[in-house]
Amino acid sequence: MFASSNPSQSPIHRSLPQAYAEILNDLNQKVISAQPQDVLQFCANYFNAKLEEQRVRFLATARAAPQQNRDIPQFLPAVIPPSLSASSPNIGSAATPAASSPDHSMESESESDDDESQEEPSPLHMMPPNYMRGRRTSVSAESMVPSHQNYVKTVIPKTDEQRRRIEVSISNNFLFKNLDEDQHEDVVNAMTEKRFQCKDNVIEQGAVGDFFYVVETGTLDVFVAKNGNPAEKVFEYGPGGSFGELALMYNGPRAATVTATSDVVLWALDRVTFRRILMENTSRKRRMYEAFLETVPLLVSLEPYERHKIADALESVYFTDGQAVVKQGDQGDNFFIIENGEATVTKCNDEGVEFPMPGLGPGQYFGELALLNDMPRAATVRAKGRLKCATLGKRAFVRLLGPVVEIIKRNSDNYQTIEQQIHQQQLLQEQQQQQQQQQQQQQQQQQQQQQVTEAAPHPQE
């Protein structure tokens, strides 16, 4: 039942291999020196570089002493165990027939010795075939894991005019067009001021970029060099212009050189901050939607993973007081769930008379009838004060809400009954109003008759 108390048998007290300890010590020193923001990526790059250095040394040794090649590790393809067959989702296309048989592996080894004099393999070709198996290579960028704690937002003070200029500049940029209000606000707040003097290169072609820039004041020229020819001017920027947005996506080389032609003031946003805004806001929004969807009666029957899918597909939309969310008769493309605020619902009858229907509040939904039946909107919904809704497109609605479509249809069957009840209530109210008016008229007539009677002369006794 209990583990052995002998220290010699405990893994903690076993001495580490010297080579392993040396690698860890070297890695620790490099991490302390570099202080990387993404430690995992830094360590991966470190071990990749170490592995390539080792392959270079082995290749050089093999060339210097070809007759002793049998003593040099060849890193032959390993036999793939049945548990790592092609059916495994983590095994990529790196599996080759050469890796399926030990005999074939030995044949490959002898063939590679003959071909070595004809073609010089690169250091990476000396790596084992199973190296990075099941992984996809990609451009370099920081990996980020969203935290469950609220991150500290960066807020750089700006005037209203500066904010307006930044917002106009990024409004049509493909990276910012789909940001919600919170993300858009965080991006504008996080931009920092950078100044450059005339003839300074803000970015240089081929250099790795980290910043996206919006021009506050000044002018800049854009130069591009092709096929070894001198750089040529291809564009120029003034106040409100923006450039370098690809640096927010990955560590790719700059495609052009941007040079200041006057003293310039720029607003800059770095990739780490931009990705942090996207990741944290997206993670926070997903957690909020998941918690919110658990309170929606319609979605109680869904499994947690189904709610996760819906949470990822939802988008927030905002409406001002009196603004129409959907209009009766319009074609429907979206389904809505109210997050915050209230909405009024009205419907016009055949005579064009508009009458109210029960209002909507947080957790209630609307717009599903047009998506289910491919019919125009059956009613008009307007915001009552500030309204925030989560919306789902038609395709996502049908795909993700399949398990509850029947519930929605059952609910929709009740709408006609509800409308009839409302219409009957209106008729009853109209009858009551008519009765009240008749009673008021009778009372007025009685009062007038009484006044006439009192004003008439009485005969003397």
Helices and strands as residue ranges (DSSP letters): G 7-9, G 11-13, H 18-34, H 39-64, G 66-71, G 82-84, G 97-99, H 102-115, G 123-126, H 160-171, H 181-190, E 192-196, E 201-203, E 211-217, E 220-224, E 232-237, E 242-243, G 245-248, E 257-260, E 264-270, H 271-293, G 297-299, H 304-313, E 315-319, E 324-326, E 334-348, E 354-360, E 365-366, H 368-373, E 380-393, H 394-400, G 402-404, H 405-455
